[in-house]
Amino acid sequence: MTKILTLQDSYAARTRIAGRIRRTQLLDSPALSRISGGRVALKLENSQITGSFKLRGATNAVLSLTQAQRAAGVVGVSTGNHGRGLAYAAAQAGVRCIICMSKLVPQNKVEGIQSHGAEVRIVGHSQDDAQVEVDRLVAEGMTMLPPFDHPDIIAGQSTVALEMLEQAPDLDTVLVPLSGGGLISGVGMVLKAANPEIRVIGISMERGAAMHACLQAGKPVQVEELPTLADSLGGGIGLDNAYTFQMTKAFVDEVVLVTEAEIAAAIRHAYFEERQIIEGSGSVGIAALLAGKIDAPGRCVSLVSGQNIAMDLHKRIIDGEDVDVEAETKGGADA
């Protein structure tokens, strides 16, 4: 039976990572409140040290390693933000780190990981291809710290919900970007323990929403990874998923999907109305609010998960261009 994490795991993680991550701001949004009819605030994990919430889980996992595991080093597969967080956390702890990723990952995220001292290996066209190289390194003795389906990762991510409850104790609705489920599993667990009436809504993109497909199927299934502005939400949940599928099923009330155009509109809104630079994956909660897809939000927090967007892409989007990443990816593959 799958182990469901508890509040005790979350509090232990918060103690462990204290002083190594930022307590991020909760920013009220008059514009989104007016548009949605609720009282909306943004939880700015885009201002985290490595530009994403992923640092929380990575730091907790690295600090939970045994001495032997630290000596052998860590390896992970990542669409970018987990890799960046793991590279930073490992460097801070003096642990060797190798990150494997697919060719779909934007170059700015590859360079961001390398800037923290980790070795990057580009393997294949999907997260599953990159995982093959990870498995080989694990067989050689390194410890794999996956992006989401790991108790220490989930516990670390859950600490953001402890902050949200302190900053907005009257919460009604929380919007959480949904990919493999490591973030929403921990956030949902904490929020439902505090108040089962808090509505936890997962937001994902229409193009390749893996967890959504798995929930509909009632079990983990293979889902094709597709090019999207929300590239950090790409990838499957793993057919042997041990934690996040069951936790997402237990703690998430609803899943909402947003289009590429809605994601782009949210990135523009964040820049012009909120003065925030956010990546596509971090914008999906805003996208759902702007599109009128969240009914009766009440006191609502949208978790802005990251800022690590390529700045040339960001400029194109805020200048009003309808960026078609699928067409551009195909064009690159044909060249």
DAUR-V492700 format. One line per field, one symbol per residue. ss: DSSP state (H for helix, E for strand, C for the rest). phi: phi as a letter, one per 30 degrees, with the letter a starting at -180 (. if undefined). psi: psi as a letter, one per 40 degrees, with the letter a starting at -180 (. if undefined). Layout:
ss = ???
phi = ???
psi = ???
//
This chain:
ss = CCCCCCHHHHHHHHHHHCCCCCCCCEEECHHHHHHHCCEEEEEEHHHCCCCECHHHHHHHHHHCCCHHHHHHCEEEECCCHHHHHHHHHHHHHCCCEEEEECCCCCHHHHHHHHCCCCEEEECCCCHHHHHHHHHHHHHCCCEECCCCCCHHHHHHHHHHHHHHHHHCCCCCEEEEECCCCHHHHHHHHHHHHHCCCCEEEEEEECCCCHHHHHHHHCCCCCCCCCCCCCHHHCCCCCCCCCCHHHHHHHHCCEEEEECHHHHHHHHHHHHHCCCCCCCCHHHHHHHHHHCCCCCCCCEEEEEECECCCCHHHHHHHHCCCCCCHHHHHHHHHHC
phi = .ddcdbedddddddddceicbcdcdccdbedddddcicccbccdddcdeciadedddddddddcddddddddjbbacadkddddddddddddcicdbbccaddddedddddddddcjddcbcbicadddddddeedddddjdcdcddbdadddddddddddddddddbdcecbbcbebbdjdddddddedddddaddddccdcbdddidddedddddiadbdbddcdadcddcdjdcidcecbdddddedccdabccbddddddddddeeddccibcbdeddcdddeddddiccdhdidbccdcdabdcddddedddddjdddcddddddddddd
psi = hhhhiiddddddddddeheeiihiihhigddddddeeaghihhgeeeideeiedddddddddeeiiddddddiiiihiecddddddddddddefhihhhhiieehiddddddddeeeihhhhhaeidddddddddddddeeihhhiddghdddddddedddddddddgefhdhhhhhhbeedddddddddddddheehhhhhhiidgfgdddddddeeihihhhhihidfdeeiiiehdfhdddddddddehdihhiiiddddddddddddddefhhiiddeedddddddefehhgdahhhhhhdiegihddddddddeehghgddddddddde.
//
